[in-house]
Amino acid sequence: MEKVWKIKEHKDIPKEIINAAGSGLLAQLLVQRGMDTVQKITDFLNPSQMKITSPFVFCDMQKSVDRIFDAIEKQEKIIIYGDFDCDGVTSTSLLYKTLTHLGANVEYYIPNRENENHGLNTKALVKLIAKQRAKLIITVDCGVSDVEQVAFANGFKVDVIITDHHEAPSVLPEAYAIINPKAVNALDKDLNVEQINALNELAGVGVAFKLACALLETKKDYDFANNLLPFVAVGTIADVVPILYENRSFVYAGLKLIESGIHYGLTKLLESGGYEIKNGVTSENIAFGVAPRINAAGRLDTVEPAVKLLISDNKSEIDLCVEELNNFNRIRQDICEDIFNEAVEMIQNEPPQDAIVLYKKGWHIGIIGIVASKLVEKFYKPVFLMTLDENTGFVRCSSRSIPEVHIRNVIADNESLFEYFGGHSQAAGLVFDPKKSPFEKVKSALIESTKQQAEGKELVPRVNIDLELDGTDIGVELIDTIKQLEPFGEGNKTPVFAVKNLVLSSFKTMGQKNNHLKIFCESSDGRPFECVYWNHDSLNIPQGKEFDVVFYPKLNVFNGITTIQLDVQDVKSEFAVKDEKSDFKLYDHRKKTNIFRQICDYLLTTKVSTEIFAQSKPICDTLKTYKEIAPKIRSRKNLSKCAQIMFFDYPTSEAAMQNLIKKSGARVLHFMNYNNRKIDAQELVKNISGMLKYVCTNKNGEVNLNDISDFLAVSDEVTELCFDMLEELGMFEVVEKNADKYKIMFCSAVELSKIKESEMYEELETELAKIYDYRQKLCTMPLEELIL
């Protein structure tokens, strides 16, 4: 879907603002972000000098500190009760490091996403109180809504201190203390509006950090806070809270400390993702290199390796944790891709609706939210993905939306159908009992409510552009200017720019799956640029033609060489041609050998309908030795509808390829390693002659030419040509014909010399050469050039 480009209003900037910013361009970007006074600009550009609010402005902070030190003195068991997302993991780790540093008898507990969900639960509390003899429970990133659970703990004379940042209900738990800026009467009444806003934007890890600072300040142990700031940076970035106010100061300081190598675990995790901290650490590095790996553990299994990575001082243990987190992340990516492909296949088989509402038993509850976001990006519609919770028998749903539709309100319109729900405008979740509320009823209700909300609105994706630049504006100076706005994140988005009339020189795919583009182009004055268009594998613009691009500039360091790279968000061109492959995903395995075991493992876990194209006897014989592969082998004749095809044999022509794709409806194509060899005409004639003689002797002369084509992996045209030639030379007579099925009678053998003298033999050699050339092209050509 084509996006609408919206360039922000270019404002007249007072001279004093420009002077405070240091340049007109930076001043424009700052004013667009709400920094419209000299003081605001000064504070924003100097996050390390920002004044931080005392932790003791929380009304319950002092009593929390006193209770914790009392527990430390008495060596009472303290349990930190966390959460399984990145904010919860970093909050848990931060407070655990602090309390162990202060000599506490402390352990942590993080619930399992699949079995327990967020927040305190009674079963866990029973275990913590009865088995671990907990006397004090401190929640991080959760607890403010858990009225019943806190009452349960109180019944066993266990004190609960809640640290949380989520919206607080009108009825609060009767906890020993509540440290949550959003709770009623939680903050000092003398705070000004800006201080209150700053505290309200804290992530869970930010609130936990306030408690840690209060403890350290009481002990006058100020330096230890530096060990905690990397956790605050990671959790704050991951939780997508605004990187403004105190959050900006915490993230800025935390990133600098990570960059210095202060935390071995984070250094190793970043390096494992291809990030070198010597080149600097940005919020983007954390958002893409650290947070997904920590979150993957909580989504799929246990967060234990993520916590150990953050709290352990044992380098060998940390190295194992890095490996484990990377494995979780790879599995998460594979599951995500499988569910995405399944969902797209389901969408294509349904009539268009105002919302996408899909249910499938077996989808991973920890992954469907990510997939929903990807589907919103692809289809620009609200998405509800649902799966069955085997433990409860309820259906659980993750939903994501577009700016024009408030997804929580859509759900709230139908609250009588659900056991419970929650969320906000762009992301929400719900649970329903399918016995009370059948899926089709829920689906219809959600689609109808979405339709009502979207009525009269133009549902078109938009790209907000900060400024339009000339090619001459793009250089190191621009990048240095932009860097002053870092760290980027929610509330301070990475600035994007537009530049027009770039001339396309060439492009190529890149990445392990060839799913990204490297674009080479020039500005109108001949300056060369390299662009990277992430998650795109084709460009529908002819070489030498002009195009416009929305981008973010960055320095790219590769093999010690630094270049300017434009990270592309969108492309437009009046010369664009219809991209007929836009719906296809092509995977290149052509240089991979001995991957049959990997294919088997993939087929065991994938839920995407997959067929394996193989025709020639040697290839089929090899594939049939693998029990996972054998049932999925298909020829042209029995290929059926599927989401993806793996080509172990290559088709004979472009037309044959297109027929296979049309017949299957597949939109995901895998090209495997293929040993292309020239088919010798003499050998082929010998094989076909032998087959025809065999059917005359053993099969009553009945033969299907298509079967011969498949068996020998040649085209029907080649088989028919050879058949006609042998008939003409008197090898057999055709007794009966029905389409491609014949009944023949053997007459006599034909000498090779006569065969070679036939005009059709020369034609046969020409046709075989065409097959070889097409297959060779498939073996070597860039897949983006493939005509489908």
N, C-alpha and C positions, 0 to 999 in steps of 0.2 A: 504494500500500500504506500502510495507516494505521500511524503510528509510535507506539511506546510512550514515554510521558513518564516520565523518572526524575529526581526532584528529589533533589539531594545531601543527605546527612545534615546537619542543623543542629546544630552542635557548641556546647557550652558553652565560651566563650572566657575565659581568665583575664584579670583586669583589666590586668595589665602588658602583655599582648599588644594589648588594645584601645587602651591609651595609646600604645604604640609605633606602631600603625597610624593612630591619629587618629580612628577611628570604629568602631562595632560592625560596620557593613556591610562596610567595607574589611577589617577583621580577619577576618571570616568568609570572605571571598574569598581572602585571603592564606593562611589555614590550609588551606583546600581545595586550595591549590596547593603545599602542603608547607612553607610559611614559618611554622613553629610555634615559633620562638624570637625573642626581641627582636633578637638579632644578625642573624639571617636576614632579618627584616623590614626592619631598618635598611639592610642591604646591598641588598636588592631594591628598596627605594623610592628609593635613591640610586645609580643605576647609574654616574653620572659619577665617583663617588668610590670605585668598586670597585678593589681592588688587583689589578693585572694581573701574571700570572706572567712572569718574564723569558724572552725567546726563547732564551736560552742554557741553559735546562733541557733542551733537546733535545741529546742527546749528540753528534750530528753537526753541530750548528749552527756551532761555531767553525771546523771544517775547511771547511764550506760557504762561510762568509764569507771565509776566507783564499783559497780557490780562486777565488771570484768576483772579489775585488780583484786577484788575480794576473792573471786574464784581462783585467780592465779596464786594468791597467798595461801589459800586452803587446798590448792591442787585439786579442785573440783574438776570433773570432766566437762569440758566445753565442746559442743558440737557446732560446727559451721554448716548450716543447711543451705545448699546452693541450688543452682539451676544448670541445665544441660546445654544451654547455648553459650556462645563465646563470652557474652557479658557475664553470665553466671559463673562460668569457669574461671575467668580472670578475677572476678569478685571473690570467689572462694579461695583462689590461690593467694591473692593479695592479703586477705585477712589471716589465712593460715600462716603465711610467712611472718606477718607482724606478731601474731600471738606466740608462735614458737620462738621468735626472737626475744619476746618478753618473758619467756619461761613458762608458758601455759601448758597445761595438760590438755591438748586439743586434738581433735580429729575432725574430718569433714564427711558430709554425706550429700551426694547428688542423686536425685531420683532418676529412674530410667524413663526415657521419653515414651517408649511404646507401652510400658506397663503401668506407669504411675502418673505421667503428665506433670505439668508445672505445679509448684507450690508444695506446702506441707500436706502430708497425708497421714491418716491415723495409723495405718499398718507400719509405716516407717517409724513413726513416733514410738510405737510400742517396742519395736526392736531397739531403738536408740536409748529408751528409758530403761527397759528391762535388761537388755544384754550389755549395753555399753555404759550403763549407770550415769547417763547424762544428767547434769544438774543445771546447766545453762545452755540454751540453744540460741544461736545467733543466725538469723536468716540473712541471706544476701540475694538481692535481685528477685525477691519473692516475699510472700507472707502477709502483705497488707490487707488482703481480702479473706484470709483464712481464719475466720471467727471461731468456727467449731473446733478446728484443730488446736488453736491456741488455748481454748477453754479445756480441751482434753489434757494438754500438757500441764496446765495450771492445776488440774485435779490431782496430779502426781507431784505437786510442789516443785515443778521444774519451771524456772524462769525463762521467758522468751523475749529476746531483744530483736525487733524487726528492723532491718535496713532494706529499703526498697525504693523504687522510683516510679512505680506504676501508679495509675490513677487510683485514688483511695475511695472506698465506698463511704456512704454516709454513716454506716455503723462500723466502727473500727474494732478489731480484736482487742481483748483486754490483756494486752501484752505488758510485760514489765516496762518496756520502753519502745517507742516507735520513732525511728529516724527515717522520715520520708518527707521531702519538701512539699509534697502534694497533699499530705494529710492535714486535717483541720487542726489548727493551733500547734502545728509542729515547729514553727519558726518564730524567732524573736520579733515582737511587734514593731520594733524600732527600725527594722530593715527598710531600705528604700525600694522602689519598684524594680530598678535595675538589678539589685542584689537578689531580690525574690525571683526574678526571671532567670538569673544565672543559675540559682540553685534548682529551680524547677526543670532545667534542661539537663541536669546531671544524669548520666547513665547509672545503672546499678553499681558498676564498679566505682563510679565517682562518689556515690553515697558511702560505699564501703571505705573508700579512701579517706573521706571526712572522719569516719570513726577511727581509722588507723592513725590519722594525724592527731586526733584528740588524745589518743593513748600515748603516742610518741612525744607529743608536746608536754603532757603531764610528767613524763619521765625526762624531759629535756633532751631527748634523743632525736635531734632534728635531722641528722644526716641520713638515717635509715630510710627516710621517705624517698630518696633517690632510687633505692632498689625497687620501689613499688610503682614509680611513674611509668615504666614500660607496660605494666599490666593495665594501668589506667588508659594509656594510649590505645592499646589493642582493643580493650573492651568497649571504649567509647566510640571508636571508629566502627567496630563491628555492629554495634547496636543502632547505628544510623541516627543518633541524636545530633542536634545542631552543633557544629564545631565553632561555637561562639562563646563569648564570655569566658568563664573559668575553664570550660571544656577546651577552648582554643589554647589556653596556657598549659593545661595538663598534657594535651596531645603534642604540642610543640616540644615541650621538655622531654616527654617520654620518647618521642621519635629520635631526638638528639642523643639520648642515652642508649637507645637500641643501636643507633648508628655507631656509637663509640665501642660497641661490643660488650657492654656491661652484662648482658644476659646471654649466656651460652646457648640455651635452648632456642630462643628466638632467632639468634644468629644462624644456627644450624638449620632451622626450619625455613628461614628465608633463602639460605643458600641452596637448599634442596629444591626450591622452586625456581632456581635460576636467578635469584637476586643477589647482587654483591653489595654488602653494606658499605664497602669503601666508596661506592658511587653515590652514597646517600640513601636514606630510607624515607619514603613518603607515605602519606596516608593511603595512596593507591596500592603500594606494595603490601601494606597490612591488609587492606580490603580484599585483595586478590591472592596474596601469597600466604597469609597466616590465618585469617578468620575462617575461610572455607575449610581448611584442614582441621581446625579445632571443632568447627560445627559438624563436620562429617562424622567425627567420632560420636558425638551426641545423637546424631540422626540415625546412625546404623547400629551402634552397640553401646559401649560404655565410654564415658569421658575420661576414664582413669589415665590413659596415656597422655591426654592433653593436660591434665592437672600435674602429672608427674613431670612432664616437659617443663612446666613453669616453676615448680617448687623444688625439684631435685637439684642436688649439687654433684651428683654422680654422672660424669660425662658419658660413661658407657651406657648407663640407664637412659640418659637423654637421647643418645644416638639411636637406641632401639625404639624409643618413643617417636622420634622423627620418622623412622622407617614405617612404624605402625600407622601413624597419622597419614602419611603419604599413601599407604595402601588403602586406608579407609576412603581417602579422597578420590583415588582412582575408581574404587568400587562405586562410590557415590556418583561419580561422573557417568559411569557405565549404566547404572540403574536409571539415572536421570535421562540419559539418551534413549534408553529402551522405553521408558514410560512416555517420553515426549513423542517418539515415533508411533507408539501405539495410539496415543491420543490423537495425533494428526490423522492417522488412518481412520479412526472412529469419526472424526469431524468430517472427513471427506465423504463418508458414507451416510451422513445425515443432511437433511435440508438446512439451509442457513437460518440461524436464530439470532435474537438480540443478545443472547449470552451463551457461552459454552458451558454446558453442564454434563459432566461425564462421570460414570461410576464403573469401577472394575475391582472385583475382589482380587486381592493379592498385590495391589499396588502398595508401595512402601509409604507408610504414613509420614515418615520423616523426610520424604523426598517430594511429595506431591505439591508442596508449596513452591518449591523452586521451579518445578515444571509448569505450574500455573503462571508464574511470572514470565517464563519463556513463551508460553502460548499467547499471553496478552501482547507481548512484543511482536509476535508473528501476525496475529489476527486483529489486534486492537479492539478487543471486546472483553467484558468482564468474564472471568473464568472461575468455575467451581469444579474442583476435582475431588472425587469421593472414593473411599475404600472402606472395606469392612474391618472393624476392630474385632478380631477373633476372641479376645478376652471378655468383651462385654456383649457382643452381638449387635452393637450399635454401628451405625455408619458415621465415619468421621470425614470432615470436609475441610480443605484449605481453599481459600478463594483470594484472588487478586483482581484489581480493577484498573480502569482508566480514569483520568482526572474528572471526566464528565459524570461519572456514576459513583455515588457514595455506597460502597459495598456493604457496610455494616447496616445502613438504613434499609437496603434491599432485604437483608436477612431479617431485620427487626420487623419489617412489614408482615412477615410470616412467622413470627416467633411461636405461635401456637403449635407449629409443626415440629419444633425442636426441643430437645432435652435441655440444651444450653447453647449459648453462642457468645462471641466476643470479638473485639477487634477495633479497627478504625476505618477511615474512609477508603483506603487503598488496599488493605489486607485484613482478612477476618477468617474466623473458623466457626464451625458449627458441628453439632452432634445430634443425630436423630435416631429413633427406634424404627427400623423399617417395618416392624409389625404394626405400629400405630400410624406411621406416615410412609407409605410406599414411595419408592424412588421416583416413579413417574409423576406422582402428585407433587413431590418436592420440586422436581425439575420444572414442571409447568408453572408452579407458583413463583419460583425464582426468575424464570424467563419473563413472566408477565410483569413482575415488579421492576425488573431491569428496563423493560420496554417503557413503562410509565415514567421512570426517572429520566430516561434518555430522550423522551419525546420532545421534539422541537430543537434539539441540540445537534450541532454539527460534529459528528464523531470522526475526527480526523487527527492523526498523530501530528504533533508539532515539535519543531526544533527551535528552542530559544537561543538566539545568537547575541552575544554581547556586543560585538563590533564587526563591521566589514573593513577588511584591510586590503592593501595592495601587496603584490608580491615583494615589493621593495621594503615593506614593513616587517617582513618575516626574517628574523635573524637571531643571533645570540642575545642581542640587547632586549628583544621582545621577551625571550625566555627568562632572562634575568629579572625583568620587570614583573612578570607573572609570578615568579618564585616568591616575591615578597608577600603574596596573598596566601601562601601555604601556611599551615596544612589545610587541604581542601576536604570537603565532606558536606553533609547536610547543612543547609543554611549558608554555606560558602562553597557553592559548586565550582568545579573546575571551569574557568572561562573558556568559551568556545567562540571561534571567529569564522567569518566567511571570506573566501577569496574567489574572485571570478576569472574566467577566461584562461584557466590553465590548459596547456596543450598536452594531450596524452601521447607519451612516447611508447610505453609498453607496460605490461603487467604480468605477474606470475603468482601462482598459489604458493603458500608457505605453511609451515606447521606440520606436525606429525600426521594430521588427518587431511592436509591440504584444504583447510577450511578458512584460511585467511588470505588476504591479497596484499602483495607488495606492488605499489603503483609507482611508475617512473614518469615524471611529467616536467614541464617547463612553464615558467610564468611568461607573460607577453613580452618581457624584455630579455628572455633567454636564460633566466636563472633556473638551474635544475633543482627539483625537489623529489624527495622520496616520501611516499605516503604508505601507511598501513591501514587497511580497511578490515577490522576484526570481524570474524564470523560472516564473511562474505567470500564466496569462491568464484565469482564471475563478475565481469564488468561489461555492461551492454553499450559501450561507447567505442566507435571505430578509432583505430590508431590515427594520430595526427589531427583529431578533432578536439574542439574546445569543450571544457566542462567547468562547473562551479563546485566548490567543495566547502563543507562545514568541518572544522578541524580544531584540534588542540595541539600546539607545537611543543615538542620536547627534544631533549638531547639524547641521542642514542649512542651508547658506547659499545663497540664490538671489535674484539681483537685489538684493543688499545686505540682504535680510531673513533673519534667523536664526530657525529653528523647530526644535522637537524632533521627530525622526522615529524611528519604531520600525521597525527592520529585522527583518522577520518570518522565522522559521525554520519554524514550523508553526502550524496553526490547527485547532481542534476546536470542534464545536458540537453540542448535542443536537438542534438544529433543522436540521442539515445535510440536504440532499436529494441524491439520487443524481445525480451529475454525468455526464450522458450524453455530454458533449463532452470528457471528460477525455483521451480518446485523440486528439483533433483538434488540429492546429496551424493557425491561421488567419493569413494574411499580407495586410496591407492595402496595396494599390497603387492605390487608387481615385482618388487625387489626382495620380498620376504620369502624365505624358503623354510621348509620343515615347520610349518605353523599349524599342522593338522590338530595337534593336541590343544593348542590355543583355541582353534575353531570349535573343537568339542566342548571345551569349558564354557565358551561363549554361548553355544547352542543350549547347554544345560541350564543356563541362568536367564537368557533373554526371553522376553515375552513378545517380542516383535516377530510376526509371521515371516519366516525365512525359507527360501527355496534355493537349492544349489544347482546351477546349470552345468551339466556335464554330459557329453554324448559319446566320445570315443571310448573304445573298450579299455585301453590302458589306464586312462584317467579314472573311469568308473570303477575298474577293478581295485585301484589304489584307494579310492574314497570309500568303497564298500567294506574295507577292513576296519573302519571306525564306526562303531554302532550308533553313535550320536549323529553322524553325517549320513549314513546309508539311507535312512527313511526319507531324507529330504532331497535326494538326487532326482533331478528332473531333466527331461529332454524337451525339445520344442513341442512334442506331441502331448505330454502330460503336465506341462507347466500350468499352474493355476494362479488364482488371485493371491497376492502376497504384498507385504510392505517392502521387502528387500530381496535382492537376488545377489548371490555370490557366483561370479563367473570363473569357474575352474577351466572350462572350455570357452573359447571365444567364438562368437557367431561368424558366419562366412561373409557377411556384407553389412553395409549400413542399413539396408532395408530389412535384413534378418534381425538386426539388433532392435530396430524400431518396432518390428512385429512382436518380438519377445516382451518388450516393455509395455506395449499396448495390451497384449494378452494378459499380462500379470497385474498391470496397474501399479507396479512397484515404483517407488520414488527414491529409494536408497539402493545404490549399486556399488558392489564391491568387486574390484578387479584384482584377481589373484595372480600369482606367478604362473606364467604360461610359456612353455617351451615350443615356440613356433618353428616348424620345419617345413620345408618345401615338400609338397605331395608329388611323388613321382607318377607321371601319367601311366607308365608301363606297369608299375606296381598296382596302381588303382584298378586298371583294366583286369589284371590278373585276379585281384580280390573279388571284383564284381562278377567276373566270369565264373569263378569258383562257387560263389553264392548262388548264382542262377542255375548252375549245373546241380548243386545240392538240392535246391527246391524242386527241380524236375524229378530227381531221384527219390526224395524223401518227403516232400510236401505237396505231392500231387500237382506240382508246377505252379502253386499259388504264391505270389510274391507281392509285397507292398514296397514300392520304391522309396517311400518316406522312411521306412525302417532301415533300409540300406544307407540312406543319407545320414541318418542319426548315428548308426553304428560306425560309419567311416568318418563322421564329422566333416562331411562335405555338403555342398548345397544341392537342393533338388534338381537344379538346372544341370549340374555336373552328372548326377546319377542318370537323369533322363537322357542326356547326350550320349553317355556311355552305353546305356540300354539300347537306344536307337541305332547306334553304330554297330553293336553286336548283332542286332536283329537284321540290319541291312546286309551284314557280312554272312548271314546264314547260320549263325550259331543256334537259333531257336525260332519258333513261330509263335506269334501271339494268338492264342485260342479264344481268349475272352478278356475284355477290359471293362473296368468300372472305376472311374476316377483314377486314383493312383494305384489301384489294385489290379494285378494282371494274373492271368492263367496262361502259362507258356508250355511249349513242348520242345524238348531238346532235339536238335537235328544233328549237328556235328561240331567238333572243335574247330577253332579258327587259328591259323598260324599267326604268330606275332608280326611277321613281315607284312602280311596283308593288313593287319590292324594299323600299323604305322603308316601305310600308304594311303589310308583313308583320310579324306578332307576333314572329317569330323574329329580325327585324332589331334590334328593341329588346333582345332577349335577347343578341344578338351584341354590341351596344354595352356591355352590362353586363359580359360576360365579358372584353372587351378592356380595360375599365377596371380589372378585377381584376388582369390581367396587368401593366398599367402601375403600379398601386399596389404590387404585390409587388416589381417591379424597382426602383421608386423607394425602397422600404424597404431593399433591398439596397445601393442607392447611398449611403444616408445613415445607416443605423442603426449603432450600435457593434457590431462583429462578435461580441463576446462574448454579445450578446443573440440571435444567430442560432440558430434551432431546427434541429438537424440530425437 
